[in-house]
Amino acid sequence: MNIRRPRLCAVMLGAVMGALAAGAALAQEQDCKNRGQLDTLYCDEDHDLVADSPKDPKHWRDPSTLVFAYTPVEDPAVYQNVFKPFTDHLAACTGKRVVYYPVQSNSAEVEAMRSGRLHVAGFSTGPTGFAVNLAGAVPFATKGTEKGVQGYHLLAIVRKDSAYTKLSDLKGKRVAHTSPSSNSGNLAPRVLFPPEGLKPDEDYKPLMSGGHDKSTLGVRSGDYDMAPVASDVFERMVVRGTVSGDDFRIIHQSPIFPTSSFAYAHDLKPELVAKIKKCFFEFRFTPEMTKEFNGDDRFVPITYKETWAVVREVAEKTGTPYNKAGYEAESKREAKRWRKNSSNRRPSSRPWTRSPELASRAPRLRPPPAGRSSSAA
């Protein structure tokens, strides 16, 4: 028996499948009249800045199981419990099984949707741009009230017992940013702080903490002198008793930004998309969810083109476009930060630490599997 033959067949099959995938991508690229900033896998012929649904119904997906995730701004285990009333509702409303996917990083969440493993997700304000351009995410909702989108502010926080009262006082000090793709934790400060007398990279070297909660805890412990954080995360930590608001002083507050977006994968069957939207908009938050989300009690409709205009402007002004190079750089930084943090972390038995994407800490963008079945979860 020639033991090389099965291996050779596998290699040949892989080459054929790769050629088919490349051919499909090339055909789609040639057939697209407008793409804008989207990856070549996607098309935007209606100029709404998000990926269009595939023209061929054979490429629509109608999975038996919907996979849902929420941005990893804090411990994923926290939000798995917070969103359980909603995921239960989504399951009953769509008639499908719903699984919560506890992603550990922004790049892992983007890669999960791009590869087809994630169907509906909440993305942080900044990474929403990567999800749209590189993963075919279509934002359609955010948290709010009957008055509409409430949003959040960038807060520059310091310890209350510190001597700092204005941003210019922080020259040469230890200032934490959260992650390179974060809007309020990194990009917005680079645009909003200089007019107030403090220039990141010139007046201080940003120290990447890995999250808004970590920045907040670092300021409280004295590891950082100041940190720009999202007001909604900071307020949730105060409400939960993780920190006391009396321990901090806010020395700067930005104009309002939209909070995390909720998006569906562009290639879901249109009838399923309509049902998902209906399920989102008819749901009312439980009292616990309303408390957790600073008074928001429902999902409200948004569009990426209009609602995220201010976020895209910040990204453009800071020279951080939502493209493949930016994503790959961000994912490498996240992987390096995770390895550094995990080396100082005790082993944990919590279920979320064993999520599937932990096998690859620096996800690289790759096309969805060729011939992906429309019934695959």
N, C-alpha and C positions, 0 to 999 in steps of 0.2 A: 504493500500500500504506500502510495506517495503522500507523505504527510504535508508536503508543500502545497498540494493541490487545493485543499480547503482554504488555506491562507491566501493563495493566489486568487481564488474565486472571490474571496471577501474583498481583496484589494481591488479587483476588477469591478465588483459590484459598487464599491465605494466611489470609484472613479466615474462610473456611469451615473450614479445618483448625484454626484457633484456636478457633472456636466449638465444633467437635467436641471438642477437648481440654478446653475449659472445661466443656462439658456432661458429659463423662466424669468430670472431677474433681468436679463438683457432685453427680453421681449417686453417686459413691463416698462423698462426704462425707455425703450424706443416708442412705446405706445402712450407715454405720459406727456401731456401738453404743458403742464406746469408742475414744478416740484417745490419751488421756493427753497427753504432751508432744510427740507425733509431729506432723510436718507434715501438712497436709490431704490430701496425696497418699497417705497410709498409714493403716492401721487396726491397732488392738491389742485385739481382742475377747477374747483369752485372758489379758490383763493381765500379760504377761511383759515389758513395756516396750519390745519391738521390733516392727517391722512384720510383720504376718501375710502369708502367701503370698496372692496374689490368689485370690478365690473362683472366678472364671471361668477355666478352663483355657486359654482363648484368650489370656489375658494372661501366661501362663508363657513364659519364654524358654529356649531350648535352643541357644545359639550354637555354631557350628562351631569358633570360636576363643575360648579363654578368655584374658582379659586380667588379669594379676596385677600388683600393685604392693606396695611396702613403704614405710612411713612415711619421709619425707625428714629423718630426724634427723641424717644426715651426707650426704656426697657420694653421690648416687643411684648413680653408677657402681660404688661399693664394693659395694653390696648386690645389684646386678644380677649380679655375679660370685659373691657369697656364696650367693645363692639358686639358682644355676643347677642344682646337683644336684637340688634339690627341684622346680624347674619342669620339668626333664627327667622326673622321676618322675611329676609330675602329668599331664604329657602322655601318658606311656605308660599310666598308670593309668586315665585317663578316655577315652583314645582320641581326644583332641582336641588340636589345635595350641594351645600356650600361649605367649603373648607377655608379656614383662616390660615394664611401663609405668613409666618413670623419672620419677615426679612430682617437681616442684620445690618444692612447698609443701603444707601441710596443707589449705588451702582448695581448691587444685587437685585434690587427691586426693578430697575430699568431692564436689566438683562432678562429677568424672569418674564416680563411682558413681551419683550422682543422675541424670545425663544418660544413663546406660546404657552408657557407654564402658568401664566397669570392672566386672568380675564378682566377683573375689576379691581381698582386699587386707588388708595389715597396717596398722592405724592406731595412732598413738601413744596413750598412755594418756588424755590430756586430750581430743584431737580425736575420740576414739571416740564421745563423747557427741554431737558434731555429726553424725558419720557415721550414727549410729543415728536421731536425731530428724529430720534433714534430707535424708538420702540413702537411707533404707531399708536400711541395713547391718544385718546380723544376726550379731553376734559369736558364735563357737562354739568358738574355740580360742585358746590362747596358748602361748608356749614354756615348757618345764619339763623335769622328769626323772620317773623312776618314782615319786618322792615327791610329785609334783604340781607346782602352780604355785610357782615360786621368787620371782618378783617382783623389785623393786628398791627402793632407798632414795633419798631426797633427800639429797645430800651438799652441805654448805656448804664449799667449798674456798678456801683462800688459799695464797699462796706460803709455802714452808717458812721462808724467810728473813725473813718479815714479822713484825711485832710482835703480830699479831692471834691471840688464843687463844680468844675467845668471841664470840658474835654481837653482843653489846652494844658490842664494840670498833669495830664498823663504822659507827657513827653518823656521818653526814656524809661518808662515803667513797663511792668509785665501786663500785657493786654491779651486776653484770650479771644480768638475767633473760633467758630465751631468747625466748619469744613469748607473747602474751597468753593463748592457749588451752592452753599447756603446763601439765600438772599439776605436775610437780616443778620445772619451770623458772620458774613464775610463780604459779600459784594456791595450791599447797601452802605456799610460803613466806609468803604473806599470812595464812595461818591458823596456821602453826607457829612463825614467827619472833617475833611479838609477845609470847607468854608467856616468851620467852628474852631479852626486853629490846630487841628491834629491830623497829620498825614500818615496813614499806615505805610509801613516799609521805610519811611524816612524818619519819622518821630518815634516809632517803635516797631519792633519785629513781631508780627502776629504769631501767637502760640496756638496751634490748632488743638482744641480740647477734645473734639470728637462728638460734641453735641451741646445743645442749649442747656440741658440739665447739668452736664459736666462743667460747663462754664460757670453756671450759677453756683454750684457746690464749690468750685475752685475759688471763686471770689469770697464766699463765706469762710472758707478754711484759710484764706490768706495766700493761696498758691498764685492767684492772679490779683492785680490791683484793680482791674476793670474788665468788663466783658460786654459786648453788644449781644443781646439775646432777644428772642421773640417774646412779645408781651404775653401771648396766650400760653406759652409753655411756662413762663415765669409765674403767671397767675395760677395755673393749675398746680404747680409745686407748692404755692402758698396755701391754696385751698385744701390740698391733701395733707398739709402739715409737714411736708418734706423739708421746707425751710420756713422761716418766719420773715414776713415782709418788713418787720421792724429792724431786721439786721442789715437792711440795704438802703441806699440812697440812689434815686434815679437822677442822673445829671444831664440826660438828653433823651428826648422822645421824638421819633420821626413822624412824618405823615403816615396815613394808614396804607397798609399793603393787604392784598388778598391772602387768606389763609390757605391751607392745603387744598389741592384740587382732587376731585374724584373723577376717574377716567375709566373708560372701557377700551378693550382692544379693538382696533379699527376693523378687524375682519370677522367680528361676531355677526351672526345672522341678523339682518335688520329687524326682524320681528322680535328677536331676543333682546336687542338693544332697546326697542320701544318698551318692552316689558320691564327691563332693568330700570329704565328711567322712571317709569310709573311707580315701581316699588320704592325707589329712593324718595320721590317727591311726596308720596302719601304717608311715609313713615314719620312719626313724631318721637323725638328722643324721650327716653325714660328720665325720671328726675335725676338719676345717678349720672346719666350721660350729659344732661343739661348742666349739672354742677361741674362735671369734668371739663366741659367745653365752654366754660365762662359765660353761661347764659344762652348759648345757641341751642335751639330746640328742634331744628329741622335741617334738611338739605334744600338749598335754593339753586335754581338754574343759573349757569354762567356760560360764557364762551371764552375760549382761549384768546381769540383775536382781540376782544375788547377788555376783558377783566385782567388779563396778564400783560397788557401794554406797558404798564409802569415797570413791571419786573423785567421785561425784555429790554426796556430802555436802560435800566441799571446794568444789565449784563453787557449791553453794547458799550456803554460809557466806561466800563471797567475792562474792556477788551477780553471778555470771557464768553465767547459765543457758544451756543449750545450745539456743538458739533462733535464728530467722532474723536478728534484729537483731545478736546477738552474732557470728554467722558473718560477716555483711556487714562489720561493724567489723573483725573479725580479718583478712578477706581484703584490705581496703584497707590495713591496717597492713603486711601481708606484701608487698603490691605496692609500697608506698612504700619499705620496707626493701630489697626486691630492686633497685629502680631506683637507690637510693643505693649499694648494694654493687656493682652492675654497672658503675656509672660509674667505679669504682676498680679494676675487674677487667680484666686483659688479655684480648683475644680468645682463645678456646679452640677447638680443633678436635675436642674430645671429643664423641662422639655424643650423650651425654645432654643437652648444652646445646641441642640442636635438637629436643627433644621437642614433641609437638603442642600441649600446653597453653601453650607459651611465647607463642603469639599473643595470649593474654589473661592479663595478670599479676594482675588482680583479678577472679576469676570471680564472677559474680553468680548466685544461685540462680534456676533456671528449671525449668519442668516438662519431663519427658522428651518427646521428639518425639512428636507424635500419630501413631498408626498404626504404631508401631515394630514391625518384623518380629521374630518369635520366633527367626529364624535369623540375625539380625544379630549381628555381633561387637561 
